[in-house]
Amino acid sequence: MITAEDIQQRLESGIEGAQAMVRLDGNKCLVAVASAAFEGLRSVKKQQLVYACLNELIASGELHAVSMHTYTPSEWESQKKLGIPGF
């Protein structure tokens, strides 16, 4: 069975310079990911980068649903002060 730490490791190794937070509930997860790689990208492209790290788990059925928040490093610092939604 997949763990939140496994998902976090996949995200942080799959997206350059990423910091990730993961909350797992069965086969559903919420992720918050920050990376300079997101600078200048539209939301859809940021989501595609996250899904690319998780596609194998989704295809195998280990993950059924993924909700995500993506941030640039400056957005991450601002959002952490307010609280990351869902964490």
N, CA, C and O atoms as CSV, one atom per row, in Angstrom:
chain,resi,resn,atom,element,x,y,z
A,1,MET,N,N,0.847,-1.186,0.000
A,1,MET,CA,C,0.000,0.000,0.000
A,1,MET,C,C,0.888,1.244,0.000
A,1,MET,O,O,1.906,1.300,0.691
A,2,ILE,N,N,0.492,2.213,-0.770
A,2,ILE,CA,C,1.241,3.457,-0.907
A,2,ILE,C,C,1.091,4.298,0.361
A,2,ILE,O,O,0.045,4.276,1.010
A,3,THR,N,N,2.136,5.033,0.703
A,3,THR,CA,C,2.087,5.914,1.869
A,3,THR,C,C,2.237,7.364,1.425
A,3,THR,O,O,2.674,7.643,0.309
A,4,ALA,N,N,1.869,8.278,2.312
A,4,ALA,CA,C,2.033,9.703,2.030
A,4,ALA,C,C,3.505,10.028,1.775
A,4,ALA,O,O,3.825,10.860,0.926
A,5,GLU,N,N,4.390,9.370,2.511
A,5,GLU,CA,C,5.825,9.600,2.330
A,5,GLU,C,C,6.289,9.149,0.945
A,5,GLU,O,O,7.137,9.800,0.334
A,6,ASP,N,N,5.739,8.040,0.447
A,6,ASP,CA,C,6.071,7.571,-0.903
A,6,ASP,C,C,5.669,8.614,-1.948
A,6,ASP,O,O,6.430,8.921,-2.865
A,7,ILE,N,N,4.471,9.144,-1.790
A,7,ILE,CA,C,3.974,10.143,-2.742
A,7,ILE,C,C,4.828,11.403,-2.659
A,7,ILE,O,O,5.201,11.970,-3.687
A,8,GLN,N,N,5.136,11.841,-1.449
A,8,GLN,CA,C,5.978,13.023,-1.269
A,8,GLN,C,C,7.327,12.825,-1.952
A,8,GLN,O,O,7.821,13.729,-2.626
A,9,GLN,N,N,7.919,11.659,-1.780
A,9,GLN,CA,C,9.219,11.372,-2.391
A,9,GLN,C,C,9.123,11.401,-3.917
A,9,GLN,O,O,10.018,11.925,-4.581
A,10,ARG,N,N,8.060,10.850,-4.471
A,10,ARG,CA,C,7.872,10.861,-5.932
A,10,ARG,C,C,7.782,12.294,-6.448
A,10,ARG,O,O,8.385,12.634,-7.466
A,11,LEU,N,N,7.030,13.125,-5.745
A,11,LEU,CA,C,6.867,14.513,-6.170
A,11,LEU,C,C,8.181,15.282,-6.057
A,11,LEU,O,O,8.557,16.014,-6.972
A,12,GLU,N,N,8.869,15.116,-4.944
A,12,GLU,CA,C,10.099,15.872,-4.720
A,12,GLU,C,C,11.247,15.409,-5.610
A,12,GLU,O,O,12.139,16.196,-5.925
A,13,SER,N,N,11.237,14.153,-6.016
A,13,SER,CA,C,12.279,13.686,-6.937
A,13,SER,C,C,11.881,13.897,-8.394
A,13,SER,O,O,12.747,13.964,-9.266
A,14,GLY,N,N,10.589,14.000,-8.668
A,14,GLY,CA,C,10.121,14.136,-10.041
A,14,GLY,C,C,9.992,15.559,-10.547
A,14,GLY,O,O,9.951,15.789,-11.755
A,15,ILE,N,N,9.929,16.524,-9.622
A,15,ILE,CA,C,9.811,17.934,-10.002
A,15,ILE,C,C,11.010,18.653,-9.393
A,15,ILE,O,O,11.193,18.653,-8.176
A,16,GLU,N,N,11.807,19.253,-10.235
A,16,GLU,CA,C,13.052,19.874,-9.783
A,16,GLU,C,C,12.814,20.897,-8.673
A,16,GLU,O,O,12.007,21.815,-8.816
A,17,GLY,N,N,13.531,20.719,-7.570
A,17,GLY,CA,C,13.477,21.663,-6.457
A,17,GLY,C,C,12.162,21.693,-5.704
A,17,GLY,O,O,11.889,22.651,-4.981
A,18,ALA,N,N,11.346,20.671,-5.858
A,18,ALA,CA,C,10.010,20.681,-5.251
A,18,ALA,C,C,10.050,20.420,-3.750
A,18,ALA,O,O,10.879,19.665,-3.242
A,19,GLN,N,N,9.121,21.076,-3.065
A,19,GLN,CA,C,8.776,20.776,-1.683
A,19,GLN,C,C,7.325,20.330,-1.741
A,19,GLN,O,O,6.506,20.970,-2.401
A,20,ALA,N,N,6.999,19.248,-1.063
A,20,ALA,CA,C,5.634,18.728,-1.145
A,20,ALA,C,C,5.094,18.379,0.229
A,20,ALA,O,O,5.829,17.963,1.125
A,21,MET,N,N,3.795,18.558,0.368
A,21,MET,CA,C,3.047,18.091,1.527
A,21,MET,C,C,1.975,17.163,0.985
A,21,MET,O,O,1.379,17.441,-0.055
A,22,VAL,N,N,1.725,16.063,1.683
A,22,VAL,CA,C,0.762,15.071,1.202
A,22,VAL,C,C,-0.128,14.634,2.353
A,22,VAL,O,O,0.350,14.329,3.446
A,23,ARG,N,N,-1.422,14.607,2.094
A,23,ARG,CA,C,-2.387,14.024,3.030
A,23,ARG,C,C,-3.094,12.903,2.284
A,23,ARG,O,O,-3.689,13.123,1.229
A,24,LEU,N,N,-3.023,11.705,2.840
A,24,LEU,CA,C,-3.568,10.519,2.184
A,24,LEU,C,C,-4.729,9.977,2.996
A,24,LEU,O,O,-4.644,9.846,4.217
A,25,ASP,N,N,-5.824,9.660,2.297
A,25,ASP,CA,C,-7.005,9.066,2.920
A,25,ASP,C,C,-7.422,7.886,2.048
A,25,ASP,O,O,-8.164,8.052,1.080
A,26,GLY,N,N,-6.940,6.697,2.396
A,26,GLY,CA,C,-7.211,5.523,1.564
A,26,GLY,C,C,-6.511,5.673,0.232
A,26,GLY,O,O,-5.287,5.789,0.177
A,27,ASN,N,N,-7.288,5.672,-0.852
A,27,ASN,CA,C,-6.675,5.834,-2.171
A,27,ASN,C,C,-6.937,7.224,-2.758
A,27,ASN,O,O,-6.860,7.425,-3.970
A,28,LYS,N,N,-7.247,8.168,-1.883
A,28,LYS,CA,C,-7.437,9.563,-2.285
A,28,LYS,C,C,-6.371,10.402,-1.597
A,28,LYS,O,O,-6.040,10.165,-0.436
A,29,CYS,N,N,-5.832,11.384,-2.318
A,29,CYS,CA,C,-4.819,12.210,-1.666
A,29,CYS,C,C,-4.963,13.675,-2.039
A,29,CYS,O,O,-5.495,14.037,-3.089
A,30,LEU,N,N,-4.466,14.494,-1.131
A,30,LEU,CA,C,-4.364,15.932,-1.315
A,30,LEU,C,C,-2.883,16.256,-1.291
A,30,LEU,O,O,-2.172,15.853,-0.371
A,31,VAL,N,N,-2.415,16.979,-2.292
A,31,VAL,CA,C,-1.013,17.362,-2.329
A,31,VAL,C,C,-0.894,18.871,-2.486
A,31,VAL,O,O,-1.698,19.512,-3.163
A,32,ALA,N,N,0.118,19.414,-1.849
A,32,ALA,CA,C,0.518,20.806,-2.038
A,32,ALA,C,C,1.977,20.751,-2.451
A,32,ALA,O,O,2.810,20.178,-1.749
A,33,VAL,N,N,2.281,21.347,-3.586
A,33,VAL,CA,C,3.635,21.265,-4.135
A,33,VAL,C,C,4.107,22.661,-4.509
A,33,VAL,O,O,3.388,23.426,-5.153
A,34,ALA,N,N,5.334,22.981,-4.092
A,34,ALA,CA,C,5.962,24.243,-4.470
A,34,ALA,C,C,7.251,23.942,-5.215
A,34,ALA,O,O,8.010,23.050,-4.837
A,35,SER,N,N,7.488,24.699,-6.281
A,35,SER,CA,C,8.723,24.525,-7.046
A,35,SER,C,C,8.958,25.745,-7.926
A,35,SER,O,O,8.018,26.341,-8.453
A,36,ALA,N,N,10.225,26.104,-8.074
A,36,ALA,CA,C,10.581,27.160,-9.017
A,36,ALA,C,C,10.264,26.723,-10.447
A,36,ALA,O,O,10.124,27.564,-11.336
A,37,ALA,N,N,10.151,25.421,-10.670
A,37,ALA,CA,C,9.795,24.904,-11.997
A,37,ALA,C,C,8.400,25.368,-12.421
A,37,ALA,O,O,8.065,25.317,-13.605
A,38,PHE,N,N,7.590,25.820,-11.467
A,38,PHE,CA,C,6.237,26.286,-11.771
A,38,PHE,C,C,6.198,27.752,-12.214
A,38,PHE,O,O,5.168,28.229,-12.690
A,39,GLU,N,N,7.314,28.466,-12.058
A,39,GLU,CA,C,7.352,29.887,-12.422
A,39,GLU,C,C,6.932,30.070,-13.877
A,39,GLU,O,O,7.462,29.414,-14.773
A,40,GLY,N,N,5.983,30.962,-14.099
A,40,GLY,CA,C,5.554,31.306,-15.447
A,40,GLY,C,C,4.646,30.301,-16.130
A,40,GLY,O,O,4.250,30.510,-17.276
A,41,LEU,N,N,4.306,29.208,-15.446
A,41,LEU,CA,C,3.442,28.190,-16.054
A,41,LEU,C,C,1.979,28.437,-15.710
A,41,LEU,O,O,1.656,28.955,-14.640
A,42,ARG,N,N,1.114,28.064,-16.619
A,42,ARG,CA,C,-0.325,28.097,-16.347
A,42,ARG,C,C,-0.683,26.948,-15.418
A,42,ARG,O,O,0.060,25.973,-15.307
A,43,SER,N,N,-1.815,27.066,-14.757
A,43,SER,CA,C,-2.257,26.054,-13.788
A,43,SER,C,C,-2.288,24.661,-14.392
A,43,SER,O,O,-1.871,23.699,-13.747
A,44,VAL,N,N,-2.774,24.540,-15.615
A,44,VAL,CA,C,-2.890,23.226,-16.256
A,44,VAL,C,C,-1.518,22.578,-16.418
A,44,VAL,O,O,-1.380,21.374,-16.202
A,45,LYS,N,N,-0.511,23.347,-16.792
A,45,LYS,CA,C,0.840,22.800,-16.974
A,45,LYS,C,C,1.426,22.369,-15.630
A,45,LYS,O,O,2.098,21.341,-15.546
A,46,LYS,N,N,1.175,23.153,-14.579
A,46,LYS,CA,C,1.635,22.776,-13.235
A,46,LYS,C,C,1.004,21.444,-12.831
A,46,LYS,O,O,1.683,20.561,-12.305
A,47,GLN,N,N,-0.290,21.308,-13.081
A,47,GLN,CA,C,-0.996,20.071,-12.740
A,47,GLN,C,C,-0.447,18.895,-13.542
A,47,GLN,O,O,-0.325,17.790,-13.013
A,48,GLN,N,N,-0.115,19.118,-14.806
A,48,GLN,CA,C,0.443,18.046,-15.632
A,48,GLN,C,C,1.774,17.553,-15.075
A,48,GLN,O,O,2.060,16.357,-15.119
A,49,LEU,N,N,2.586,18.467,-14.553
A,49,LEU,CA,C,3.861,18.066,-13.951
A,49,LEU,C,C,3.633,17.198,-12.715
A,49,LEU,O,O,4.346,16.219,-12.495
A,50,VAL,N,N,2.640,17.561,-11.917
A,50,VAL,CA,C,2.321,16.772,-10.723
A,50,VAL,C,C,1.780,15.406,-11.135
A,50,VAL,O,O,2.227,14.379,-10.623
A,51,TYR,N,N,0.822,15.393,-12.053
A,51,TYR,CA,C,0.252,14.114,-12.499
A,51,TYR,C,C,1.306,13.197,-13.117
A,51,TYR,O,O,1.223,11.977,-12.973
A,52,ALA,N,N,2.289,13.765,-13.799
A,52,ALA,CA,C,3.346,12.943,-14.401
A,52,ALA,C,C,4.084,12.132,-13.338
A,52,ALA,O,O,4.551,11.026,-13.613
A,53,CYS,N,N,4.189,12.671,-12.141
A,53,CYS,CA,C,4.852,11.952,-11.039
A,53,CYS,C,C,3.960,10.865,-10.451
A,53,CYS,O,O,4.453,9.922,-9.831
A,54,LEU,N,N,2.653,10.992,-10.644
A,54,LEU,CA,C,1.699,10.097,-9.983
A,54,LEU,C,C,0.951,9.169,-10.928
A,54,LEU,O,O,0.192,8.313,-10.473
A,55,ASN,N,N,1.148,9.319,-12.239
A,55,ASN,CA,C,0.379,8.540,-13.221
A,55,ASN,C,C,0.458,7.037,-13.003
A,55,ASN,O,O,-0.544,6.338,-13.150
A,56,GLU,N,N,1.627,6.534,-12.656
A,56,GLU,CA,C,1.789,5.093,-12.434
A,56,GLU,C,C,0.882,4.619,-11.293
A,56,GLU,O,O,0.260,3.560,-11.387
A,57,LEU,N,N,0.811,5.395,-10.235
A,57,LEU,CA,C,-0.037,5.036,-9.087
A,57,LEU,C,C,-1.516,5.129,-9.436
A,57,LEU,O,O,-2.319,4.317,-8.977
A,58,ILE,N,N,-1.872,6.114,-10.246
A,58,ILE,CA,C,-3.267,6.272,-10.669
A,58,ILE,C,C,-3.655,5.119,-11.592
A,58,ILE,O,O,-4.725,4.528,-11.438
A,59,ALA,N,N,-2.787,4.801,-12.548
A,59,ALA,CA,C,-3.068,3.718,-13.500
A,59,ALA,C,C,-3.211,2.371,-12.803
A,59,ALA,O,O,-4.014,1.537,-13.222
A,60,SER,N,N,-2.439,2.155,-11.746
A,60,SER,CA,C,-2.495,0.876,-11.027
A,60,SER,C,C,-3.679,0.795,-10.070
A,60,SER,O,O,-3.990,-0.280,-9.555
A,61,GLY,N,N,-4.343,1.929,-9.828
A,61,GLY,CA,C,-5.459,1.952,-8.892
A,61,GLY,C,C,-5.051,2.226,-7.456
A,61,GLY,O,O,-5.906,2.327,-6.576
A,62,GLU,N,N,-3.730,2.349,-7.206
A,62,GLU,CA,C,-3.285,2.661,-5.846
A,62,GLU,C,C,-3.775,4.035,-5.414
A,62,GLU,O,O,-4.049,4.263,-4.235
A,63,LEU,N,N,-3.883,4.950,-6.372
A,63,LEU,CA,C,-4.485,6.260,-6.129
A,63,LEU,C,C,-5.702,6.378,-7.022
A,63,LEU,O,O,-5.648,6.072,-8.213
A,64,HIS,N,N,-6.789,6.821,-6.439
A,64,HIS,CA,C,-8.020,6.967,-7.209
A,64,HIS,C,C,-8.284,8.433,-7.535
A,64,HIS,O,O,-8.701,8.765,-8.644
A,65,ALA,N,N,-8.041,9.298,-6.570
A,65,ALA,CA,C,-8.329,10.713,-6.756
A,65,ALA,C,C,-7.196,11.540,-6.174
A,65,ALA,O,O,-6.655,11.226,-5.114
A,66,VAL,N,N,-6.848,12.603,-6.888
A,66,VAL,CA,C,-5.801,13.509,-6.432
A,66,VAL,C,C,-6.338,14.932,-6.501
A,66,VAL,O,O,-6.812,15.380,-7.545
A,67,SER,N,N,-6.260,15.628,-5.385
A,67,SER,CA,C,-6.547,17.062,-5.346
A,67,SER,C,C,-5.220,17.750,-5.101
A,67,SER,O,O,-4.385,17.247,-4.350
A,68,MET,N,N,-5.021,18.889,-5.727
A,68,MET,CA,C,-3.710,19.519,-5.573
A,68,MET,C,C,-3.779,21.027,-5.522
A,68,MET,O,O,-4.692,21.668,-6.043
A,69,HIS,N,N,-2.763,21.560,-4.866
A,69,HIS,CA,C,-2.473,22.989,-4.854
A,69,HIS,C,C,-1.026,23.103,-5.308
A,69,HIS,O,O,-0.158,22.399,-4.791
A,70,THR,N,N,-0.756,23.981,-6.271
A,70,THR,CA,C,0.610,24.164,-6.767
A,70,THR,C,C,1.023,25.615,-6.549
A,70,THR,O,O,0.224,26.537,-6.712
A,71,TYR,N,N,2.290,25.795,-6.176
A,71,TYR,CA,C,2.785,27.121,-5.824
A,71,TYR,C,C,4.193,27.343,-6.354
A,71,TYR,O,O,4.985,26.408,-6.471
A,72,THR,N,N,4.490,28.593,-6.672
A,72,THR,CA,C,5.877,28.996,-6.867
A,72,THR,C,C,6.467,29.186,-5.469
A,72,THR,O,O,5.714,29.238,-4.497
A,73,PRO,N,N,7.785,29.289,-5.341
A,73,PRO,CA,C,8.358,29.476,-4.000
A,73,PRO,C,C,7.820,30.707,-3.265
A,73,PRO,O,O,7.571,30.633,-2.061
A,74,SER,N,N,7.636,31.825,-3.949
A,74,SER,CA,C,7.119,33.022,-3.268
A,74,SER,C,C,5.657,32.837,-2.862
A,74,SER,O,O,5.252,33.272,-1.784
A,75,GLU,N,N,4.869,32.197,-3.717
A,75,GLU,CA,C,3.472,31.901,-3.356
A,75,GLU,C,C,3.420,30.959,-2.151
A,75,GLU,O,O,2.580,31.123,-1.266
A,76,TRP,N,N,4.317,29.977,-2.121
A,76,TRP,CA,C,4.395,28.995,-1.033
A,76,TRP,C,C,4.652,29.696,0.296
A,76,TRP,O,O,3.980,29.421,1.290
A,77,GLU,N,N,5.630,30.607,0.309
A,77,GLU,CA,C,5.957,31.320,1.554
A,77,GLU,C,C,4.771,32.145,2.030
A,77,GLU,O,O,4.471,32.169,3.224
A,78,SER,N,N,4.101,32.815,1.115
A,78,SER,CA,C,2.917,33.603,1.484
A,78,SER,C,C,1.793,32.710,1.983
A,78,SER,O,O,1.151,33.017,2.987
A,79,GLN,N,N,1.556,31.613,1.290
A,79,GLN,CA,C,0.450,30.719,1.646
A,79,GLN,C,C,0.704,30.018,2.974
A,79,GLN,O,O,-0.236,29.790,3.735
A,80,LYS,N,N,1.960,29.670,3.269
A,80,LYS,CA,C,2.273,29.007,4.540
A,80,LYS,C,C,1.886,29.887,5.725
A,80,LYS,O,O,1.470,29.381,6.767
A,81,LYS,N,N,2.021,31.202,5.569
A,81,LYS,CA,C,1.640,32.125,6.646
A,81,LYS,C,C,0.139,32.090,6.886
A,81,LYS,O,O,-0.320,32.246,8.018
A,82,LEU,N,N,-0.619,31.886,5.824
A,82,LEU,CA,C,-2.084,31.837,5.916
A,82,LEU,C,C,-2.591,30.444,6.243
A,82,LEU,O,O,-3.701,30.274,6.748
A,83,GLY,N,N,-1.769,29.455,5.949
A,83,GLY,CA,C,-2.167,28.053,6.123
A,83,GLY,C,C,-2.431,27.424,4.769
A,83,GLY,O,O,-3.184,27.960,3.955
A,84,ILE,N,N,-1.810,26.290,4.539
A,84,ILE,CA,C,-2.005,25.564,3.287
A,84,ILE,C,C,-3.376,24.897,3.359
A,84,ILE,O,O,-3.626,24.141,4.298
A,85,PRO,N,N,-4.277,25.148,2.404
A,85,PRO,CA,C,-5.621,24.558,2.463
A,85,PRO,C,C,-5.590,23.035,2.585
A,85,PRO,O,O,-4.933,22.350,1.801
A,86,GLY,N,N,-6.302,22.526,3.567
A,86,GLY,CA,C,-6.405,21.084,3.755
A,86,GLY,C,C,-5.343,20.485,4.650
A,86,GLY,O,O,-5.383,19.291,4.944
A,87,PHE,N,N,-4.370,21.315,5.097
A,87,PHE,CA,C,-3.287,20.789,5.939
A,87,PHE,C,C,-3.287,21.460,7.298
A,87,PHE,O,O,-2.448,21.147,8.142
